[in-house]
């Protein structure tokens, strides 16, 4: 009977795949031992519950690859969000660019990174990303060339914060270190928190595909002299980020950007080439600049200053308007002017403004 049972298991497994056979062993009384694949799938669903979780996993992955500069290009069209992350890290060999999305595949055999988000180095990050995404792929990479990874997510399957435009406020934590203290936990805040945590080791830039392309083109330091580019058969032999800088014109830039997962029109590429799209500042630079006083630029507060604002009651404002209307008669008689409506009284900071709307002359 053992052989028929084994044949049945093999048949069901071949027809339904590993996920159809989620149970490795039934232990009785409602307890089972899950197959490894099912346990990994459930762990992946736990590790990434929203788009922001996916972004932090990609950022940590780039950091662990030794990246000094990380560019996050993200855009949403309908219910689909496309996030492309480029870095100047160690890169991924061509024969591993698909296998890195498998569970337990990692380059960190002897090292595990522990940070504020937990343990990193189990070989589960990219597996979890793909399990929760519509698609996840290495667009371009190579040993020593950095990487470009593109992930497409469906907001119906992997939710995200409704407000994806607001920047967080900068403050200090209990230990006096700068941190994000207010604002929605969106992609912007995720990048800011990571950049603050890794300040000094890597810089993060966040924007649209066009903004990221313009920034990488302007800020990347070339490793090949301009004259040597003449003898290069293909820009694909250059590190990922340098290809955008080496593009000769708008058409070439558009092609190189598309090859890295950054889609744009040729008109947009032309605007980048002629400098109409300004490079981004790093998220830390933008955050600390916007933070103002929280960034250590507190202004002295004058406690003796009278901050009580002037307020007019409605009746006083109407009476004052009638007085102004009578006094306007002087100009009306001399210059043949007529009011279109009653004078409007407005109280501002240390001033009162009266507006006289005039009738149009025939």
Backbone torsions as a table, in degrees:
resi	resn	phi	psi	omega
1	UNK	NA	-19.2	-176.0
2	UNK	-66.9	-40.5	-176.8
3	UNK	-66.9	-45.3	176.3
4	UNK	-59.0	-39.8	179.2
5	UNK	-63.4	-42.2	178.7
6	UNK	-64.2	-40.2	178.4
7	UNK	-64.0	-38.1	179.6
8	UNK	-64.7	-43.2	178.3
9	UNK	-61.5	-43.7	180.0
10	UNK	-63.2	-40.3	-179.4
11	UNK	-64.8	-47.5	-179.6
12	UNK	-64.3	-39.3	-179.9
13	UNK	-64.0	-41.8	-178.6
14	UNK	-70.0	-32.5	-178.5
15	UNK	-82.4	-37.2	-174.5
16	UNK	-107.7	-10.4	-179.0
17	UNK	80.5	178.2	-176.8
18	UNK	-61.9	-34.0	-174.3
19	UNK	-72.6	-21.8	177.4
20	UNK	-72.9	-25.7	176.2
21	UNK	-109.5	79.0	-175.6
22	UNK	-77.1	-22.4	-174.1
23	UNK	-102.5	126.2	176.0
24	UNK	-84.5	-38.1	-177.1
25	UNK	-153.8	134.7	174.2
26	UNK	-91.7	123.6	-175.3
27	UNK	-97.9	-2.7	179.4
28	UNK	88.7	159.5	178.1
29	UNK	56.0	34.0	176.5
30	UNK	86.2	0.3	-179.1
31	UNK	-99.2	140.2	177.9
32	UNK	-137.6	160.3	171.2
33	UNK	-106.3	117.7	-177.5
34	UNK	-72.4	150.4	169.6
35	UNK	-66.4	154.8	-177.9
36	UNK	-58.8	-42.2	-178.0
37	UNK	-62.2	-40.2	179.6
38	UNK	-69.6	-39.8	177.8
39	UNK	-63.2	-40.4	178.8
40	UNK	-65.6	-40.5	180.0
41	UNK	-63.6	-42.6	179.1
42	UNK	-66.2	-37.5	177.9
43	UNK	-65.0	-38.5	179.2
44	UNK	-63.0	-39.3	178.3
45	UNK	-66.2	-30.8	178.6
46	UNK	-76.9	-38.3	-176.1
47	UNK	-67.2	-35.9	-176.9
48	UNK	-124.8	110.2	-178.2
49	UNK	-113.1	-9.1	179.4
50	UNK	-154.2	169.8	-179.0
51	UNK	-60.4	-37.2	-178.9
52	UNK	-63.0	-35.1	175.2
53	UNK	-63.8	-39.1	178.8
54	UNK	-63.4	-41.9	-178.7
55	UNK	-63.7	-43.2	-178.4
56	UNK	-66.5	-33.4	177.5
57	UNK	-66.5	-39.5	177.9
58	UNK	-67.6	-38.5	178.2
59	UNK	-64.3	-44.7	179.5
60	UNK	-64.7	-36.1	179.4
61	UNK	-64.6	-42.1	178.5
62	UNK	-66.7	-41.4	178.3
63	UNK	-60.2	-45.0	-178.5
64	UNK	-67.9	-18.1	176.1
65	UNK	-86.2	5.4	176.7
66	UNK	86.1	17.2	-178.3
67	UNK	-67.3	137.6	173.8
68	UNK	-100.6	-23.4	179.3
69	UNK	-134.4	127.8	-179.4
70	UNK	-124.6	128.3	-179.9
71	UNK	-114.5	124.9	-178.9
72	UNK	-113.4	111.6	177.0
73	UNK	-106.9	123.1	-178.0
74	UNK	-139.3	143.1	179.3
75	UNK	-154.6	149.9	179.7
76	UNK	-122.0	135.3	176.4
77	UNK	-130.5	110.0	-175.2
78	UNK	66.4	-128.5	-180.0
79	UNK	-93.3	3.7	-177.8
80	UNK	-108.7	131.9	174.0
81	UNK	-112.1	130.9	177.0
82	UNK	-109.3	124.5	179.0
83	UNK	-122.6	121.9	178.2
84	UNK	-117.5	126.4	-178.6
85	UNK	-116.9	122.9	179.2
86	UNK	-114.1	144.2	179.1
87	UNK	-149.1	168.3	178.6
88	UNK	-110.1	36.1	179.9
89	UNK	-78.7	-160.5	-174.0
90	UNK	-72.8	-16.8	177.5
91	UNK	82.7	174.1	-177.9
92	UNK	-125.4	125.2	177.5
93	UNK	-57.8	150.3	-174.8
94	UNK	-59.0	-36.7	-177.6
95	UNK	-78.2	-4.1	179.3
96	UNK	-111.3	-0.4	-172.5
97	UNK	-69.5	-18.5	173.7
98	UNK	-98.5	-35.1	-175.0
99	UNK	-73.4	-20.3	179.4
100	UNK	-65.0	-16.2	178.3
101	UNK	-88.8	1.1	175.8
102	UNK	-85.2	154.8	-178.7
103	UNK	-67.7	142.7	174.6
104	UNK	67.7	17.7	175.4
105	UNK	-97.3	119.7	-177.5
106	UNK	-148.3	154.9	174.5
107	UNK	-96.7	-0.2	-175.3
108	UNK	-103.9	66.6	-178.7
109	UNK	-66.8	-41.2	-174.8
110	UNK	-101.4	1.0	-176.5
111	UNK	-137.7	139.4	174.8
112	UNK	-129.1	129.1	-176.1
113	UNK	-95.3	124.4	176.7
114	UNK	-108.6	120.0	178.5
115	UNK	-134.3	-169.0	-175.3
116	UNK	-65.9	-16.4	-179.6
117	UNK	-97.2	0.4	177.6
118	UNK	116.7	-156.8	-177.8
119	UNK	-87.6	135.4	176.9
120	UNK	-130.6	128.0	-177.9
121	UNK	135.0	11.4	-180.0
122	UNK	-86.1	-6.2	-176.8
123	UNK	77.4	25.4	-177.0
124	UNK	-114.6	-9.7	-172.8
125	UNK	-63.1	-58.5	-177.7
126	UNK	-69.0	-30.8	174.5
127	UNK	-61.7	-45.1	179.9
128	UNK	-65.1	-38.1	178.4
129	UNK	-60.3	-49.2	-177.9
130	UNK	-66.7	-37.1	-179.2
131	UNK	-61.4	-28.0	-175.6
132	UNK	-106.0	4.8	-175.8
133	UNK	-114.2	160.6	171.3
134	UNK	-66.7	-41.9	176.2
135	UNK	-155.7	150.9	175.7
136	UNK	-149.1	127.0	-175.6
137	UNK	-153.5	153.4	171.4
138	UNK	-83.3	113.5	-177.9
139	UNK	-76.9	-43.8	179.7
140	UNK	-157.7	139.4	178.0
141	UNK	-170.4	-177.6	179.3
142	UNK	170.0	160.6	-178.8
143	UNK	-60.8	122.4	178.9
144	UNK	75.5	9.3	-175.3
145	UNK	-112.1	3.0	-175.4
146	UNK	78.6	-172.9	-175.5
147	UNK	-145.0	155.5	168.8
148	UNK	-131.0	116.6	-178.4
149	UNK	-120.4	129.1	-179.6
150	UNK	-115.1	133.6	179.8
151	UNK	-128.1	130.5	176.2
152	UNK	-112.3	126.3	-179.0
153	UNK	-122.8	151.5	177.6
154	UNK	-106.1	120.4	-175.9
155	UNK	-64.3	-19.6	177.1
156	UNK	-73.8	-26.5	-179.8
157	UNK	-99.6	-39.1	179.5
158	UNK	-125.0	101.1	-173.1
159	UNK	-68.8	164.8	175.7
160	UNK	-144.0	164.2	178.3
161	UNK	-64.1	142.3	-178.5
162	UNK	-65.5	-39.6	-179.7
163	UNK	-92.0	105.5	179.9
164	UNK	-110.3	13.5	-177.9
165	UNK	-112.9	-24.3	-175.5
166	UNK	-73.9	140.6	175.4
167	UNK	-96.0	147.2	-179.9
168	UNK	-74.9	165.4	174.7
169	UNK	-93.9	144.3	-178.0
170	UNK	-95.6	135.5	177.0
171	UNK	-146.7	-158.5	178.6
172	UNK	-126.9	146.9	178.1
173	UNK	-88.1	-171.2	-176.6
174	UNK	-64.0	-22.8	-179.4
175	UNK	-95.4	3.6	178.2
176	UNK	87.1	3.3	179.3
177	UNK	-85.1	148.8	178.8
178	UNK	-67.2	139.5	-179.8
179	UNK	-155.8	164.2	175.8
180	UNK	-82.0	122.4	-173.7
181	UNK	-109.3	-24.7	179.8
182	UNK	-142.2	158.2	177.9
183	UNK	119.4	156.3	-179.5
184	UNK	-64.9	148.8	179.7
185	UNK	-83.6	65.8	-177.4
186	UNK	-98.2	-170.0	-179.5
187	UNK	-63.3	-38.4	179.3
188	UNK	-59.3	-49.2	-178.7
189	UNK	-65.6	-37.4	177.4
190	UNK	-57.9	-46.4	179.2
191	UNK	-65.9	-38.8	179.8
192	UNK	-64.9	-45.3	-179.2
193	UNK	-63.9	-41.1	178.1
194	UNK	-65.3	-44.1	-177.8
195	UNK	-64.7	-38.4	176.7
196	UNK	-65.8	-39.9	-180.0
197	UNK	-65.8	-36.0	-175.8
198	UNK	-105.0	18.8	-178.7
199	UNK	-57.5	132.7	-178.8
200	UNK	97.9	-22.4	179.5
201	UNK	-106.5	-32.2	175.9
202	UNK	-156.2	153.0	179.2
203	UNK	-109.5	144.4	-178.7
204	UNK	-119.7	134.0	176.8
205	UNK	-121.3	136.2	-176.2
206	UNK	-131.0	131.7	178.2
207	UNK	-178.3	-166.8	176.9
208	UNK	-76.0	166.4	176.9
209	UNK	-54.8	-41.2	179.9
210	UNK	-66.3	-42.4	179.8
211	UNK	-65.2	-39.8	178.9
212	UNK	-66.2	-42.2	178.4
213	UNK	-62.2	-43.1	179.3
214	UNK	-64.2	-38.9	-178.3
215	UNK	-70.3	-46.7	179.2
216	UNK	-62.8	-38.0	179.3
217	UNK	-64.3	-37.0	-176.6
218	UNK	-83.8	-33.3	-169.4
219	UNK	-101.6	-16.9	-177.5
220	UNK	-73.0	131.7	177.7
221	UNK	-85.6	122.0	-177.3
222	UNK	-71.7	143.3	176.2
223	UNK	-97.8	-7.3	-179.1
224	UNK	-122.8	132.1	177.9
225	UNK	-64.7	153.4	-179.0
226	UNK	-57.6	-37.6	-179.8
227	UNK	-68.0	-31.6	-179.8
228	UNK	-72.6	-21.4	178.9
229	UNK	-63.2	-24.6	-179.6
230	UNK	-64.7	-23.2	-175.9
231	UNK	-102.7	9.0	178.1
232	UNK	-93.9	125.8	-178.0
233	UNK	-68.1	-38.6	-177.5
234	UNK	-144.7	139.9	177.4
235	UNK	-67.5	-13.0	178.5
236	UNK	-64.9	-16.1	178.0
237	UNK	-79.6	-12.2	179.2
238	UNK	-84.2	160.9	171.3
239	UNK	-56.6	152.9	-173.0
240	UNK	-51.3	-52.1	-174.3
241	UNK	-71.0	-28.8	-177.6
242	UNK	-71.6	-19.9	-178.1
243	UNK	-65.2	-33.9	179.1
244	UNK	-68.5	-37.1	179.2
245	UNK	-71.6	-32.8	-175.9
246	UNK	-80.8	-11.4	-179.9
247	UNK	-59.9	131.6	-171.9
248	UNK	-79.6	-35.7	-176.7
249	UNK	-146.9	-175.2	-175.7
250	UNK	-62.9	-41.9	-179.7
251	UNK	-63.5	-42.8	179.3
252	UNK	-67.0	-40.5	179.5
253	UNK	-63.5	-42.6	179.0
254	UNK	-61.5	-41.8	-179.6
255	UNK	-66.0	-42.9	179.9
256	UNK	-66.8	-39.9	178.9
257	UNK	-64.2	-42.9	179.3
258	UNK	-62.8	-36.5	179.4
259	UNK	-68.3	-15.9	178.0
260	UNK	-104.4	4.5	178.5
261	UNK	90.8	13.7	179.5
262	UNK	-109.5	99.6	-176.8
263	UNK	-85.5	136.5	177.2
264	UNK	-161.1	162.6	176.9
265	UNK	-81.5	164.1	178.1
266	UNK	-67.8	-29.8	177.0
267	UNK	-64.0	-42.7	177.4
268	UNK	-64.2	-41.0	177.5
269	UNK	-61.5	-38.5	178.1
270	UNK	-64.3	-39.9	178.2
271	UNK	-62.8	-35.3	177.2
272	UNK	-66.7	-44.6	-176.8
273	UNK	-62.0	-39.6	-177.3
274	UNK	-89.8	3.8	172.5
275	UNK	85.7	18.0	179.6
276	UNK	-80.4	-18.5	175.5
277	UNK	-106.9	111.0	-174.6
278	UNK	-74.4	146.4	175.7
279	UNK	-64.0	149.5	178.0
280	UNK	-78.6	152.6	165.0
281	UNK	-85.6	158.6	176.8
282	UNK	-63.1	157.9	-177.3
283	UNK	-63.8	-31.6	177.6
284	UNK	-67.6	-42.4	178.9
285	UNK	-63.0	-42.2	178.8
286	UNK	-67.3	-39.1	-177.7
287	UNK	-68.4	-46.6	-178.0
288	UNK	-69.9	-32.6	176.7
289	UNK	-67.4	-43.7	-179.9
290	UNK	-70.9	-26.5	-177.2
291	UNK	-67.2	-29.2	175.7
292	UNK	57.2	-109.1	-174.9
293	UNK	-64.8	-31.4	-179.8
294	UNK	-68.9	-20.9	-179.3
295	UNK	-86.2	14.9	176.8
296	UNK	99.3	17.3	-178.9
297	UNK	-115.8	42.2	-178.2
298	UNK	-61.4	134.3	176.8
299	UNK	-92.4	147.2	179.0
300	UNK	-67.5	133.7	-179.9
301	UNK	-95.6	123.9	178.7
302	UNK	-87.7	102.7	-176.9
303	UNK	-72.6	-19.1	-178.8
304	UNK	-84.1	-10.4	-176.8
305	UNK	-72.1	136.6	178.6
306	UNK	-84.9	111.5	-177.8
307	UNK	-101.6	12.5	179.0
308	UNK	-73.0	125.4	-179.3
309	UNK	-87.8	152.2	178.6
310	UNK	-76.2	133.1	176.8
311	UNK	-129.2	130.9	177.0
312	UNK	-104.3	137.6	174.3
313	UNK	-72.1	159.4	-178.4
314	UNK	-61.6	-39.6	-178.6
315	UNK	-67.4	-40.2	178.9
316	UNK	-66.6	-38.7	179.3
317	UNK	-64.8	-40.3	178.9
318	UNK	-67.0	-40.8	179.2
319	UNK	-65.1	-41.7	178.8
320	UNK	-64.5	-35.3	177.8
321	UNK	-63.7	-40.2	179.2
322	UNK	-66.6	-38.2	177.0
323	UNK	-62.2	-43.2	179.6
324	UNK	-65.0	-34.6	178.9
325	UNK	-65.4	-41.0	178.2
326	UNK	-65.2	-43.1	-178.9
327	UNK	-68.2	-26.0	179.1
328	UNK	-66.9	-19.7	-178.2
329	UNK	-58.1	-29.7	178.5
330	UNK	-58.5	-48.5	178.8
331	UNK	-71.7	-36.2	-178.6
332	UNK	-60.1	-41.9	-179.3
333	UNK	-70.2	-39.4	-175.5
334	UNK	-77.0	-31.9	-174.3
335	UNK	-118.5	11.9	176.6
336	UNK	55.6	52.0	-179.5
337	UNK	-108.3	148.4	176.5
338	UNK	-133.1	142.3	179.2
339	UNK	-82.6	138.5	177.1
340	UNK	-82.8	-23.0	-179.6
341	UNK	-159.3	174.8	178.3
342	UNK	-64.0	145.9	175.9
343	UNK	-57.1	138.6	-179.0
344	UNK	-100.6	128.8	-178.0
345	UNK	-105.2	127.4	-179.4
346	UNK	-131.3	130.9	-179.7
347	UNK	-101.2	125.2	177.5
348	UNK	-122.3	-164.9	-179.7
349	UNK	-71.3	109.0	177.5
350	UNK	58.9	31.3	176.2
351	UNK	-159.8	156.1	174.0
352	UNK	-123.4	126.2	-177.5
353	UNK	-112.0	130.7	176.0
354	UNK	-114.8	126.3	-178.2
355	UNK	-110.9	128.3	178.3
356	UNK	-109.4	110.7	176.6
357	UNK	-87.5	123.9	-175.2
358	UNK	-97.3	147.6	174.0
359	UNK	-74.1	144.4	177.3
360	UNK	-75.5	139.9	178.6
361	UNK	-85.1	149.9	178.3
362	UNK	-69.0	NA	NA
